[in-house]
Amino acid sequence: MSLAVSEIVRLGPPPREIDRVETAASLLDEATPEETLRWAFEWFQESVTIATGFGAEGVALIDMAVRVNQRADVFFLDTGFLFPETYELRRRLEDRYQIEIRVFKTDITPEQQELRFGEKLWSTNPDLCCRLRKLEPLKDALQGRRAWITAIRQDQTLERSNARVIEWDYQWRLVKINPLVRWNKQQVWEYIARNNVPYNPLHDRGYPSVGCTHCTRPVREGENERAGRWSGLAKKECGMHGAARPAALVSLTEMVHSQTSNVNALIGEQTT
């Protein structure tokens, strides 16, 4: 193994979460997004939060969540470089659903960033720009939470193709819930149309995925829906959703899960 056992244990789920995550993942594998959200709110109560980037999936998820739980906690990461249409959409959603979409952002202003790291950091070192303006604020947003809910889909990128409805987030060390993970683009837009959900008008102008102004462009005919993000770079993710869990972590988690199941079975036999 490339990682020490102690490091694997530290990154992996606490023992009490192993059975919980695996059982929920199996139970909700074919569940509707609404059923998954209902489970999340019932199980985690006030310790679960919803992340939104105000994309099509995000607004559909907010609509579903508020129908299940009017007090659902929702937040977004304000990089300081979002489109005016995105900020306006936040206002429209808050008015429509009578909720507050909480904001988290870095203390580093765009001017301070330029002085410290040079001009156009998003083009010279986009990973650092994302870390400063998204990942560091996300730490604060997830502080004290036991679970977070995202709007990612498996078919969006290769990096997301192995995502599950319920999984352990090794990067942020909490349960990650992806109610729309098995949906496709058509299902998302059918839901938006059917429920008259407010959405970003940039979607009608050739932007299927909307991020920061400097790193987002309209897509061309035949391109992947996320081709307009970090165009011309190998970068496809901001880093919020991390990479697949290391093979060593998978092996250890499954080993512990197997041993726990064997012990429970043995106890059951002894008590019958």
Order of alpha helices (4+ residues) and beta strands (2+ residues): alpha-alpha-alpha-beta-alpha-beta-alpha-beta-alpha-alpha-alpha-alpha-beta-beta-beta-alpha-alpha
